[in-house]
Amino acid sequence: MPVTIDNIVVFSLGGVAGYLVRTLIDHFLAKSRTREDREAKRFEDAATSFRSKVLAELEGIYPITRPWWDESVLPRFQQSISKVETAAAEFRHFIKRKPEFDNAVKEYREYCQKRIYERASAWSMYPDMHTPDDIGPAETFKNIVEHLFSFTERK
């Protein structure tokens, strides 16, 4: 094929068009990665905030340091419900598994509403009344809180 001005122009235009298409594809890929990075950052920030609020509210109750609580600590369970639910409502927007998260928050609320001194003290005072398979109230509470915190992990 002879080299003519028409061939040079067509070849040059093809190169420019290819460059523009490649640049456009790179732009959309970078934009997509940036959006994913922003969403991941927002999730991490929200998860950190949720964990911090819950841990601040449960200071002295969680993490569990012994298998029972003093009587003076027990009213804090019911007092913590509203703040934990508020933190959960703020964090819920970032959760993909909303029904599971709602159930975990409901489980927390129900546990804290039932947490009374007689039940907690009976566990430690009458060990012969439960089987080896039973877990104590402190272990149950630990499992509930850790289930709530499991939603702060990116999946």
MDAnalysis code that builds the backbone (N, CA, C; Angstrom):
import MDAnalysis as mda
import numpy as np

u = mda.Universe.empty(465, n_residues=155, atom_resindex=np.repeat(np.arange(155), 3), trajectory=True)
u.add_TopologyAttr("name", ["N", "CA", "C"] * 155)
u.add_TopologyAttr("resid", np.arange(1, 156))
u.add_TopologyAttr("resname", ["MET", "PRO", "VAL", "THR", "ILE", "ASP", "ASN", "ILE", "VAL", "VAL", "PHE", "SER", "LEU", "GLY", "GLY", "VAL", "ALA", "GLY", "TYR", "LEU", "VAL", "ARG", "THR", "LEU", "ILE", "ASP", "HIS", "PHE", "LEU", "ALA", "LYS", "SER", "ARG", "THR", "ARG", "GLU", "ASP", "ARG", "GLU", "ALA", "LYS", "ARG", "PHE", "GLU", "ASP", "ALA", "ALA", "THR", "SER", "PHE", "ARG", "SER", "LYS", "VAL", "LEU", "ALA", "GLU", "LEU", "GLU", "GLY", "ILE", "TYR", "PRO", "ILE", "THR", "ARG", "PRO", "TRP", "TRP", "ASP", "GLU", "SER", "VAL", "LEU", "PRO", "ARG", "PHE", "GLN", "GLN", "SER", "ILE", "SER", "LYS", "VAL", "GLU", "THR", "ALA", "ALA", "ALA", "GLU", "PHE", "ARG", "HIS", "PHE", "ILE", "LYS", "ARG", "LYS", "PRO", "GLU", "PHE", "ASP", "ASN", "ALA", "VAL", "LYS", "GLU", "TYR", "ARG", "GLU", "TYR", "CYS", "GLN", "LYS", "ARG", "ILE", "TYR", "GLU", "ARG", "ALA", "SER", "ALA", "TRP", "SER", "MET", "TYR", "PRO", "ASP", "MET", "HIS", "THR", "PRO", "ASP", "ASP", "ILE", "GLY", "PRO", "ALA", "GLU", "THR", "PHE", "LYS", "ASN", "ILE", "VAL", "GLU", "HIS", "LEU", "PHE", "SER", "PHE", "THR", "GLU", "ARG", "LYS"])
u.atoms.positions = np.array([
    [0.842, -1.149, 0.000],
    [0.000, 0.000, 0.000],
    [0.905, 1.235, 0.000],
    [0.655, 2.098, -0.943],
    [1.498, 3.293, -1.034],
    [1.187, 4.264, 0.101],
    [2.188, 5.018, 0.467],
    [2.023, 6.009, 1.526],
    [1.477, 7.278, 0.883],
    [0.255, 7.585, 1.277],
    [-0.382, 8.812, 0.772],
    [-0.809, 9.643, 1.965],
    [-1.129, 10.845, 1.678],
    [-1.575, 11.746, 2.745],
    [-2.858, 11.234, 3.382],
    [-3.733, 10.627, 2.541],
    [-4.988, 10.087, 3.070],
    [-4.711, 8.953, 4.058],
    [-3.787, 8.077, 3.752],
    [-3.447, 6.969, 4.655],
    [-2.841, 7.493, 5.950],
    [-2.000, 8.504, 5.838],
    [-1.382, 9.090, 7.029],
    [-2.445, 9.729, 7.920],
    [-3.380, 10.451, 7.349],
    [-4.448, 11.110, 8.112],
    [-5.337, 10.060, 8.777],
    [-5.738, 9.046, 8.045],
    [-6.599, 8.002, 8.606],
    [-5.869, 7.276, 9.738],
    [-4.618, 6.943, 9.523],
    [-3.834, 6.264, 10.557],
    [-3.685, 7.146, 11.796],
    [-3.421, 8.418, 11.599],
    [-3.270, 9.358, 12.720],
    [-4.580, 9.522, 13.476],
    [-5.682, 9.657, 12.743],
    [-6.998, 9.794, 13.395],
    [-7.354, 8.525, 14.176],
    [-7.007, 7.388, 13.634],
    [-7.235, 6.126, 14.338],
    [-6.432, 6.065, 15.628],
    [-5.196, 6.523, 15.582],
    [-4.359, 6.552, 16.783],
    [-4.909, 7.495, 17.834],
    [-5.350, 8.672, 17.402],
    [-5.932, 9.653, 18.337],
    [-7.221, 9.098, 18.926],
    [-8.066, 8.490, 18.110],
    [-9.327, 7.920, 18.599],
    [-9.050, 6.790, 19.594],
    [-8.070, 5.954, 19.274],
    [-7.708, 4.873, 20.204],
    [-7.206, 5.425, 21.521],
    [-6.383, 6.491, 21.442],
    [-5.877, 7.112, 22.665],
    [-7.019, 7.684, 23.494],
    [-7.980, 8.344, 22.837],
    [-9.122, 8.929, 23.550],
    [-9.991, 7.850, 24.208],
    [-10.213, 6.760, 23.507],
    [-10.997, 5.655, 24.061],
    [-10.281, 5.066, 25.269],
    [-8.977, 4.853, 25.136],
    [-8.201, 4.317, 26.261],
    [-8.229, 5.260, 27.459],
    [-8.105, 6.550, 27.211],
    [-8.148, 7.551, 28.286],
    [-9.520, 7.553, 28.954],
    [-10.555, 7.450, 28.163],
    [-11.918, 7.415, 28.704],
    [-12.131, 6.175, 29.577],
    [-11.664, 5.028, 29.130],
    [-11.773, 3.791, 29.916],
    [-10.988, 3.907, 31.214],
    [-9.770, 4.434, 31.127],
    [-8.968, 4.646, 32.350],
    [-9.683, 5.572, 33.327],
    [-10.299, 6.607, 32.799],
    [-11.032, 7.559, 33.645],
    [-12.176, 6.862, 34.387],
    [-12.976, 6.075, 33.668],
    [-14.101, 5.395, 34.314],
    [-13.642, 4.349, 35.321],
    [-12.551, 3.651, 35.006],
    [-12.022, 2.681, 35.963],
    [-11.506, 3.384, 37.221],
    [-10.816, 4.476, 37.053],
    [-10.314, 5.226, 38.214],
    [-11.467, 5.792, 39.025],
    [-12.474, 6.293, 38.347],
    [-13.651, 6.839, 39.031],
    [-14.355, 5.746, 39.822],
    [-14.463, 4.570, 39.244],
    [-15.093, 3.440, 39.933],
    [-14.296, 3.042, 41.166],
    [-12.964, 2.950, 41.020],
    [-12.124, 2.612, 42.171],
    [-12.213, 3.670, 43.252],
    [-12.269, 4.923, 42.855],
    [-12.378, 6.012, 43.824],
    [-13.697, 5.914, 44.579],
    [-14.767, 5.613, 43.899],
    [-16.081, 5.473, 44.543],
    [-16.054, 4.319, 45.535],
    [-15.472, 3.193, 45.119],
    [-15.360, 2.047, 46.025],
    [-14.512, 2.385, 47.242],
    [-13.424, 3.105, 47.008],
    [-12.565, 3.513, 48.127],
    [-13.302, 4.443, 49.071],
    [-14.071, 5.376, 48.514],
    [-14.851, 6.301, 49.355],
    [-15.888, 5.543, 50.176],
    [-16.579, 4.607, 49.534],
    [-17.587, 3.827, 50.249],
    [-16.946, 2.988, 51.344],
    [-15.803, 2.395, 51.063],
    [-15.103, 1.597, 52.077],
    [-14.654, 2.488, 53.229],
    [-14.169, 3.677, 52.923],
    [-13.729, 4.616, 53.959],
    [-14.910, 5.061, 54.814],
    [-16.043, 5.373, 54.182],
    [-17.234, 5.772, 54.946],
    [-17.710, 4.635, 55.842],
    [-17.682, 3.398, 55.316],
    [-18.084, 2.255, 56.134],
    [-17.149, 2.105, 57.326],
    [-15.845, 2.180, 57.079],
    [-14.875, 2.037, 58.174],
    [-15.056, 3.126, 59.225],
    [-15.287, 4.353, 58.786],
    [-15.510, 5.448, 59.737],
    [-16.774, 5.216, 60.558],
    [-17.844, 4.795, 59.888],
    [-19.100, 4.534, 60.585],
    [-18.960, 3.352, 61.540],
    [-18.250, 2.320, 61.124],
    [-18.041, 1.143, 61.976],
    [-17.227, 1.510, 63.205],
    [-16.189, 2.302, 63.015],
    [-15.364, 2.749, 64.140],
    [-16.188, 3.592, 65.105],
    [-17.005, 4.474, 64.571],
    [-17.858, 5.317, 65.407],
    [-18.852, 4.461, 66.199],
    [-19.469, 3.486, 65.532],
    [-20.423, 2.600, 66.202],
    [-19.754, 1.842, 67.342],
    [-18.614, 1.227, 67.039],
    [-17.892, 0.472, 68.076],
    [-17.509, 1.375, 69.247],
    [-17.033, 2.566, 68.947],
    [-16.611, 3.493, 70.007],
    [-17.781, 3.894, 70.896],
    [-18.913, 4.207, 70.286],
    [-20.090, 4.608, 71.062],
    [-20.586, 3.471, 71.948],
    [-20.623, 2.265, 71.393],
    [-21.095, 1.121, 72.174],
    [-20.111, 0.809, 73.305],
    [-18.834, 0.799, 72.994],
    [-17.835, 0.510, 74.031],
    [-17.841, 1.578, 75.129],
    [-18.045, 2.839, 74.764],
    [-18.109, 3.904, 75.770],
    [-19.320, 3.708, 76.671],
    [-20.426, 3.293, 76.085],
    [-21.642, 3.083, 76.878],
    [-21.514, 1.863, 77.783],
    [-20.771, 0.868, 77.353],
    [-20.650, -0.378, 78.112],
    [-19.389, -0.439, 78.965],
    [-18.748, 0.684, 79.154],
    [-17.531, 0.711, 79.969],
    [-17.834, 0.167, 81.364],
    [-17.037, -0.788, 81.788],
    [-17.231, -1.432, 83.086],
    [-18.105, -2.683, 83.010],
    [-18.819, -2.838, 81.914],
    [-19.667, -4.020, 81.714],
    [-19.045, -4.937, 80.665],
    [-18.522, -4.337, 79.615],
    [-17.906, -5.074, 78.510],
    [-16.585, -4.410, 78.194],
    [-15.523, -5.105, 77.968],
    [-15.388, -6.553, 77.892],
    [-15.550, -7.206, 79.268],
    [-15.981, -8.436, 79.224],
    [-16.271, -9.205, 80.431],
    [-14.950, -9.549, 81.124],
    [-14.845, -9.185, 82.387],
    [-13.624, -9.500, 83.141],
    [-13.846, -10.611, 84.162],
    [-15.108, -10.889, 84.488],
    [-15.426, -11.980, 85.416],
    [-16.821, -12.508, 85.060],
    [-17.187, -13.692, 85.544],
    [-18.436, -14.319, 85.097],
    [-19.708, -13.747, 85.737],
    [-19.638, -12.660, 86.488],
    [-20.828, -12.047, 87.082],
    [-20.584, -10.554, 87.243],
    [-21.663, -9.820, 87.527],
    [-21.572, -8.382, 87.725],
    [-22.022, -8.026, 89.138],
    [-21.513, -6.912, 89.631],
    [-21.976, -6.400, 90.913],
    [-23.386, -5.860, 90.749],
    [-24.101, -5.813, 91.840],
    [-25.479, -5.313, 91.807],
    [-25.535, -3.865, 91.317],
    [-24.534, -3.081, 91.630],
    [-24.529, -1.669, 91.240],
    [-24.437, -1.465, 89.719],
    [-23.934, -2.447, 89.008],
    [-23.752, -2.334, 87.559],
    [-25.036, -2.685, 86.803],
    [-25.893, -3.484, 87.378],
    [-27.045, -4.025, 86.657],
    [-28.007, -2.968, 86.102],
    [-28.265, -1.839, 86.783],
    [-29.153, -0.831, 86.169],
    [-28.584, -0.242, 84.876],
    [-27.301, -0.321, 84.701],
    [-26.682, 0.236, 83.494],
    [-27.095, -0.517, 82.240],
    [-27.518, -1.769, 82.394],
    [-27.953, -2.515, 81.214],
    [-29.134, -1.815, 80.561],
    [-30.166, -1.525, 81.344],
    [-31.342, -0.854, 80.782],
    [-31.010, 0.562, 80.340],
    [-30.128, 1.231, 81.054],
    [-29.757, 2.594, 80.679],
    [-28.984, 2.634, 79.365],
    [-28.324, 1.559, 79.035],
    [-27.512, 1.540, 77.811],
    [-28.336, 1.324, 76.548],
    [-29.555, 0.852, 76.694],
    [-30.358, 0.465, 75.521],
    [-30.525, 1.624, 74.548],
    [-30.935, 2.788, 75.037],
    [-31.230, 3.895, 74.116],
    [-29.987, 4.363, 73.368],
    [-28.848, 4.439, 74.040],
    [-27.637, 4.913, 73.361],
    [-27.116, 3.880, 72.358],
    [-27.213, 2.617, 72.709],
    [-26.774, 1.581, 71.766],
    [-27.715, 1.549, 70.560],
    [-29.009, 1.688, 70.788],
    [-29.947, 1.709, 69.666],
    [-29.745, 2.946, 68.788],
    [-29.411, 4.080, 69.384],
    [-29.140, 5.288, 68.607],
    [-27.890, 5.091, 67.744],
    [-26.846, 4.542, 68.342],
    [-25.626, 4.265, 67.575],
    [-25.915, 3.263, 66.455],
    [-26.753, 2.286, 66.737],
    [-27.112, 1.289, 65.723],
    [-27.909, 1.926, 64.590],
    [-28.813, 2.842, 64.924],
    [-29.606, 3.513, 63.891],
    [-28.711, 4.342, 62.970],
    [-27.687, 4.969, 63.526],
    [-26.751, 5.748, 62.707],
    [-25.917, 4.831, 61.816],
    [-25.556, 3.678, 62.329],
    [-24.702, 2.745, 61.597],
    [-25.485, 1.897, 60.597],
    [-26.765, 1.724, 60.824],
    [-27.603, 0.841, 60.012],
    [-27.540, 1.184, 58.527],
    [-27.399, 2.456, 58.219],
    [-27.352, 2.904, 56.826],
    [-26.232, 2.214, 56.043],
    [-25.156, 1.847, 56.713],
    [-23.987, 1.287, 56.050],
    [-24.009, -0.239, 55.982],
    [-25.023, -0.857, 56.559],
    [-25.110, -2.317, 56.644],
    [-25.860, -2.860, 55.431],
    [-25.345, -3.938, 54.879],
    [-26.042, -4.592, 53.769],
    [-27.047, -5.622, 54.286],
    [-26.747, -6.233, 55.420],
    [-27.617, -7.271, 55.999],
    [-28.493, -6.640, 57.091],
    [-29.363, -5.722, 56.689],
    [-30.164, -4.952, 57.640],
    [-31.065, -5.815, 58.536],
    [-31.778, -6.815, 58.001],
    [-32.633, -7.622, 58.893],
    [-31.836, -8.347, 59.982],
    [-30.674, -8.868, 59.626],
    [-29.826, -9.534, 60.626],
    [-29.354, -8.544, 61.677],
    [-28.968, -7.355, 61.240],
    [-28.505, -6.326, 62.169],
    [-29.644, -5.893, 63.091],
    [-30.831, -5.711, 62.521],
    [-31.993, -5.334, 63.337],
    [-32.289, -6.400, 64.388],
    [-32.163, -7.666, 64.008],
    [-32.386, -8.755, 64.964],
    [-31.336, -8.746, 66.075],
    [-30.096, -8.430, 65.730],
    [-29.030, -8.371, 66.737],
    [-29.294, -7.237, 67.727],
    [-29.756, -6.097, 67.231],
    [-30.078, -4.963, 68.108],
    [-31.275, -5.321, 68.996],
    [-32.257, -5.991, 68.416],
    [-33.435, -6.420, 69.191],
    [-33.020, -7.404, 70.280],
    [-32.139, -8.326, 69.947],
    [-31.643, -9.294, 70.927],
    [-30.926, -8.576, 72.072],
    [-30.142, -7.558, 71.740],
    [-29.451, -6.768, 72.766],
    [-30.465, -6.087, 73.685],
    [-31.460, -5.448, 73.077],
    [-32.481, -4.742, 73.858],
    [-33.219, -5.711, 74.790],
    [-33.634, -6.852, 74.259],
    [-34.377, -7.819, 75.075],
    [-33.518, -8.353, 76.220],
    [-32.263, -8.611, 75.948],
    [-31.377, -9.111, 77.008],
    [-31.233, -8.067, 78.111],
    [-30.991, -6.837, 77.727],
    [-30.769, -5.774, 78.721],
    [-32.032, -5.457, 79.511],
    [-33.178, -5.598, 78.897],
    [-34.423, -5.354, 79.624],
    [-34.683, -6.440, 80.665],
    [-34.239, -7.651, 80.404],
    [-34.450, -8.766, 81.332],
    [-33.358, -8.899, 82.377],
    [-32.248, -8.185, 82.201],
    [-31.088, -8.329, 83.086],
    [-31.415, -7.720, 84.459],
    [-31.706, -8.570, 85.403],
    [-31.986, -8.109, 86.765],
    [-31.080, -8.849, 87.738],
    [-30.922, -8.283, 88.907],
    [-29.948, -8.801, 89.865],
    [-30.222, -10.255, 90.248],
    [-31.483, -10.587, 90.451],
    [-31.810, -11.941, 90.906],
    [-31.325, -12.994, 89.908],
    [-31.514, -12.737, 88.640],
    [-31.080, -13.701, 87.624],
    [-29.567, -13.811, 87.573],
    [-28.900, -12.688, 87.650],
    [-27.441, -12.707, 87.580],
    [-26.838, -13.341, 88.821],
    [-27.391, -13.029, 89.987],
    [-26.817, -13.579, 91.213],
    [-27.169, -15.061, 91.367],
    [-28.336, -15.471, 90.893],
    [-28.712, -16.881, 90.993],
    [-27.733, -17.763, 90.220],
    [-27.249, -17.256, 89.112],
    [-26.304, -18.027, 88.304],
    [-25.037, -18.341, 89.096],
    [-24.525, -17.352, 89.803],
    [-23.267, -17.564, 90.517],
    [-23.473, -18.218, 91.882],
    [-24.648, -18.026, 92.478],
    [-24.884, -18.555, 93.822],
    [-25.331, -20.015, 93.819],
    [-25.977, -20.454, 92.757],
    [-26.503, -21.821, 92.697],
    [-25.981, -22.549, 91.462],
    [-24.710, -22.893, 91.466],
    [-24.139, -23.539, 90.278],
    [-24.726, -24.915, 90.001],
    [-25.292, -25.568, 91.008],
    [-25.856, -26.900, 90.783],
    [-27.188, -26.841, 90.030],
    [-27.740, -25.637, 89.826],
    [-29.029, -25.502, 89.145],
    [-28.883, -25.405, 87.623],
    [-27.678, -25.375, 87.112],
    [-27.516, -25.334, 85.664],
    [-26.598, -26.455, 85.207],
    [-26.748, -26.796, 83.951],
    [-25.974, -27.899, 83.380],
    [-24.641, -27.366, 82.847],
    [-23.696, -28.253, 82.593],
    [-22.406, -27.800, 82.037],
    [-22.532, -27.147, 80.663],
    [-23.598, -27.481, 79.930],
    [-23.802, -26.898, 78.605],
    [-24.313, -25.462, 78.666],
    [-24.903, -25.069, 79.796],
    [-25.427, -23.712, 79.937],
    [-24.285, -22.717, 79.986],
    [-24.503, -21.585, 79.353],
    [-23.522, -20.515, 79.481],
    [-24.125, -19.467, 80.405],
    [-23.299, -18.794, 81.111],
    [-23.757, -17.818, 82.085],
    [-24.242, -16.538, 81.449],
    [-24.840, -15.669, 82.274],
    [-25.342, -14.399, 81.749],
    [-24.226, -13.522, 81.185],
    [-23.063, -13.564, 81.779],
    [-21.949, -12.755, 81.273],
    [-21.500, -13.254, 79.900],
    [-21.428, -14.554, 79.738],
    [-21.040, -15.132, 78.447],
    [-22.109, -14.848, 77.393],
    [-23.379, -14.922, 77.780],
    [-24.470, -14.606, 76.859],
    [-24.361, -13.165, 76.391],
    [-24.131, -12.257, 77.340],
    [-23.998, -10.838, 77.006],
    [-22.797, -10.612, 76.081],
    [-21.700, -11.259, 76.374],
    [-20.494, -11.148, 75.542],
    [-20.806, -11.582, 74.110],
    [-21.514, -12.690, 73.956],
    [-21.871, -13.186, 72.630],
    [-22.771, -12.204, 71.888],
    [-23.712, -11.595, 72.601],
    [-24.629, -10.637, 71.979],
    [-23.863, -9.412, 71.486],
    [-22.987, -8.871, 72.324],
    [-22.218, -7.683, 71.944],
    [-21.265, -8.015, 70.793],
    [-20.627, -9.155, 70.835],
    [-19.723, -9.533, 69.754],
    [-20.477, -9.765, 68.442],
    [-21.710, -10.233, 68.553],
    [-22.525, -10.373, 67.344],
    [-22.820, -8.999, 66.749],
    [-23.133, -8.022, 67.609],
    [-23.328, -6.653, 67.122],
    [-22.057, -6.134, 66.439],
    [-20.926, -6.371, 67.059],
    [-19.664, -5.896, 66.512],
    [-19.267, -6.630, 65.236],
    [-19.794, -7.816, 65.015],
    [-19.451, -8.554, 63.800],
    [-19.928, -7.821, 62.536],
    [-20.918, -6.947, 62.683],
    [-21.411, -6.187, 61.532],
    [-20.459, -5.061, 61.140],
    [-19.476, -4.760, 62.003],
    [-18.522, -3.701, 61.678],
    [-17.371, -4.213, 60.818],
    [-17.356, -5.502, 60.537],
    [-16.317, -6.077, 59.688],
    [-16.800, -6.073, 58.241],
    [-15.937, -5.676, 57.336],
    [-16.277, -5.609, 55.911],
    [-16.390, -7.024, 55.368],
    [-17.506, -7.329, 54.721],
    [-17.710, -8.677, 54.154],
    [-17.991, -8.619, 52.695],
])
